[in-house]
Amino acid sequence: MDNGGSPSPQPFTPETRLIGREAALDSMGLVNLIVEVEQRLEDTYDLTVILADERAMSQKNSPFRSVETLADYICQLATE
C-alpha cells in the first residue's frame, strides 16, 4: 500500500491486459498511458507517433489488448 492507504498498483508485464474485461486500466487510464508513451517515445527516441489513430482503431486485433501487443505495434510503426 502507498502512504494514502490505497493499494499500490501492480507492475505491468507483457501479458497485462490494457482493454477488455480484465483490463488493468479504465478508459481514462488507457488514454493517459497512450499519451505518456507517445511523449516518452518522442523525448527518448525522437520518434513521433500517434498510437490511437484510425489505423490502430480499425485493426481486427487491437494493438491495445496488452502491453506486449502495444509494444509490437510501436515497433511496427517505428520501422515504417
GROMACS elastic network, one bead per residue, 0.5 to 0.9 nm:
[ bonds ]
;  ai    aj funct       b0    kb
    1     4     6  0.76798   500
    1     5     6  0.58191   500
    1     6     6  0.55951   500
    1     9     6  0.85122   500
    2     5     6  0.57012   500
    2     6     6  0.60154   500
    2     7     6  0.63411   500
    2     8     6  0.55672   500
    3     6     6  0.76345   500
    4     7     6  0.86487   500
    5     8     6  0.87770   500
    7    10     6  0.87322   500
    9    12     6  0.88681   500
   10    24     6  0.86632   500
   11    16     6  0.88085   500
   12    15     6  0.78426   500
   12    16     6  0.56781   500
   12    17     6  0.88439   500
   12    24     6  0.84432   500
   12    67     6  0.74042   500
   13    16     6  0.52280   500
   13    17     6  0.89588   500
   13    66     6  0.88200   500
   13    67     6  0.68150   500
   13    68     6  0.80555   500
   14    17     6  0.85278   500
   14    66     6  0.67681   500
   14    69     6  0.81207   500
   14    71     6  0.85307   500
   15    66     6  0.58539   500
   15    67     6  0.62114   500
   15    68     6  0.62998   500
   15    69     6  0.87832   500
   16    22     6  0.89254   500
   16    23     6  0.74805   500
   16    24     6  0.68022   500
   16    65     6  0.84607   500
   16    66     6  0.53465   500
   16    67     6  0.57216   500
   16    68     6  0.79003   500
   17    20     6  0.72752   500
   17    21     6  0.87048   500
   17    22     6  0.64115   500
   17    24     6  0.59081   500
   17    25     6  0.81413   500
   17    64     6  0.81295   500
   17    65     6  0.57559   500
   17    67     6  0.67675   500
   18    22     6  0.81046   500
   18    24     6  0.57302   500
   18    25     6  0.59607   500
   18    26     6  0.83374   500
   18    30     6  0.69018   500
   18    64     6  0.59213   500
   18    65     6  0.53771   500
   18    67     6  0.67738   500
   18    70     6  0.89609   500
   19    22     6  0.73256   500
   19    24     6  0.75931   500
   19    25     6  0.71991   500
   19    26     6  0.79054   500
   19    27     6  0.81196   500
   19    30     6  0.79141   500
   19    62     6  0.89682   500
   19    64     6  0.64113   500
   19    65     6  0.53985   500
   19    66     6  0.72436   500
   20    23     6  0.52942   500
   20    65     6  0.74798   500
   22    25     6  0.88085   500
   23    26     6  0.71555   500
   23    65     6  0.85025   500
   23    66     6  0.84819   500
   24    29     6  0.86776   500
   24    30     6  0.89715   500
   25    28     6  0.76513   500
   25    29     6  0.50760   500
   25    30     6  0.58401   500
   25    33     6  0.89203   500
   26    29     6  0.51049   500
   26    30     6  0.62832   500
   26    31     6  0.87934   500
   27    30     6  0.51420   500
   27    31     6  0.63544   500
   27    32     6  0.87036   500
   28    31     6  0.50162   500
   28    32     6  0.61161   500
   28    33     6  0.85059   500
   29    32     6  0.50697   500
   29    33     6  0.60789   500
   29    34     6  0.86388   500
   30    34     6  0.61751   500
   30    35     6  0.86509   500
   30    64     6  0.86541   500
   31    34     6  0.51917   500
   31    35     6  0.62923   500
   31    36     6  0.86155   500
   31    52     6  0.88285   500
   32    35     6  0.51967   500
   32    36     6  0.60809   500
   32    37     6  0.85779   500
   33    36     6  0.50667   500
   33    37     6  0.60518   500
   33    38     6  0.85334   500
   34    37     6  0.51919   500
   34    38     6  0.61409   500
   34    39     6  0.85964   500
   34    50     6  0.87664   500
   34    51     6  0.67990   500
   34    52     6  0.74763   500
   35    38     6  0.51736   500
   35    39     6  0.61727   500
   35    40     6  0.86410   500
   35    50     6  0.88882   500
   35    51     6  0.85315   500
   36    39     6  0.51332   500
   36    40     6  0.61245   500
   36    41     6  0.85597   500
   37    40     6  0.51284   500
   37    41     6  0.60504   500
   37    42     6  0.85837   500
   37    51     6  0.87377   500
   38    41     6  0.52124   500
   38    42     6  0.63300   500
   38    43     6  0.86802   500
   38    47     6  0.83384   500
   38    48     6  0.70871   500
   38    49     6  0.63364   500
   38    50     6  0.68656   500
   38    51     6  0.71778   500
   39    42     6  0.52029   500
   39    43     6  0.60575   500
   39    44     6  0.84089   500
   39    48     6  0.82155   500
   40    44     6  0.56437   500
   40    45     6  0.77617   500
   40    46     6  0.88344   500
   40    47     6  0.88240   500
   41    44     6  0.53828   500
   41    45     6  0.53512   500
   41    46     6  0.64912   500
   41    47     6  0.54334   500
   41    48     6  0.68572   500
   41    49     6  0.78762   500
   42    45     6  0.55566   500
   42    48     6  0.52484   500
   42    49     6  0.78554   500
   43    46     6  0.57301   500
   43    47     6  0.77576   500
   44    47     6  0.78662   500
   45    48     6  0.85988   500
   47    78     6  0.73466   500
   48    78     6  0.88887   500
   49    74     6  0.82755   500
   49    77     6  0.74215   500
   49    78     6  0.80850   500
   50    53     6  0.61360   500
   51    55     6  0.87908   500
   51    56     6  0.68067   500
   51    63     6  0.89329   500
   51    70     6  0.88435   500
   51    73     6  0.84360   500
   51    74     6  0.76910   500
   51    77     6  0.87893   500
   52    55     6  0.79114   500
   52    56     6  0.58478   500
   52    57     6  0.66965   500
   53    56     6  0.54277   500
   53    57     6  0.62688   500
   53    58     6  0.86454   500
   54    57     6  0.50766   500
   54    58     6  0.59338   500
   54    59     6  0.86974   500
   55    58     6  0.53483   500
   55    59     6  0.65345   500
   56    59     6  0.56679   500
   56    62     6  0.66836   500
   56    63     6  0.65409   500
   56    64     6  0.84630   500
   56    73     6  0.86144   500
   57    60     6  0.84719   500
   57    62     6  0.67431   500
   57    63     6  0.83084   500
   58    61     6  0.85696   500
   58    62     6  0.78664   500
   59    62     6  0.56880   500
   59    63     6  0.77685   500
   61    64     6  0.85696   500
   61    65     6  0.77658   500
   62    65     6  0.57151   500
   62    66     6  0.89380   500
   62    69     6  0.79706   500
   62    70     6  0.85820   500
   63    66     6  0.73760   500
   63    67     6  0.87287   500
   63    68     6  0.86315   500
   63    69     6  0.51013   500
   63    71     6  0.83101   500
   63    72     6  0.78007   500
   63    73     6  0.59533   500
   63    74     6  0.88710   500
   64    67     6  0.72363   500
   64    68     6  0.87528   500
   64    69     6  0.63810   500
   64    70     6  0.53523   500
   64    73     6  0.87027   500
   65    68     6  0.81730   500
   65    69     6  0.62314   500
   65    70     6  0.72556   500
   66    69     6  0.52681   500
   66    70     6  0.62230   500
   66    71     6  0.85870   500
   67    70     6  0.51746   500
   67    71     6  0.61506   500
   67    72     6  0.86563   500
   68    71     6  0.50851   500
   68    72     6  0.61787   500
   68    73     6  0.86158   500
   69    72     6  0.50075   500
   69    73     6  0.61404   500
   69    74     6  0.86332   500
   70    73     6  0.50320   500
   70    74     6  0.62044   500
   70    75     6  0.86674   500
   71    74     6  0.50837   500
   71    75     6  0.62490   500
   71    76     6  0.86305   500
   72    75     6  0.51302   500
   72    76     6  0.62203   500
   72    77     6  0.87453   500
   73    77     6  0.62533   500
   73    78     6  0.85959   500
   74    77     6  0.51021   500
   74    78     6  0.60877   500
   74    79     6  0.87492   500
   75    78     6  0.50270   500
   75    79     6  0.63585   500
   75    80     6  0.89353   500
   76    79     6  0.54558   500
   76    80     6  0.66793   500
   77    80     6  0.54159   500
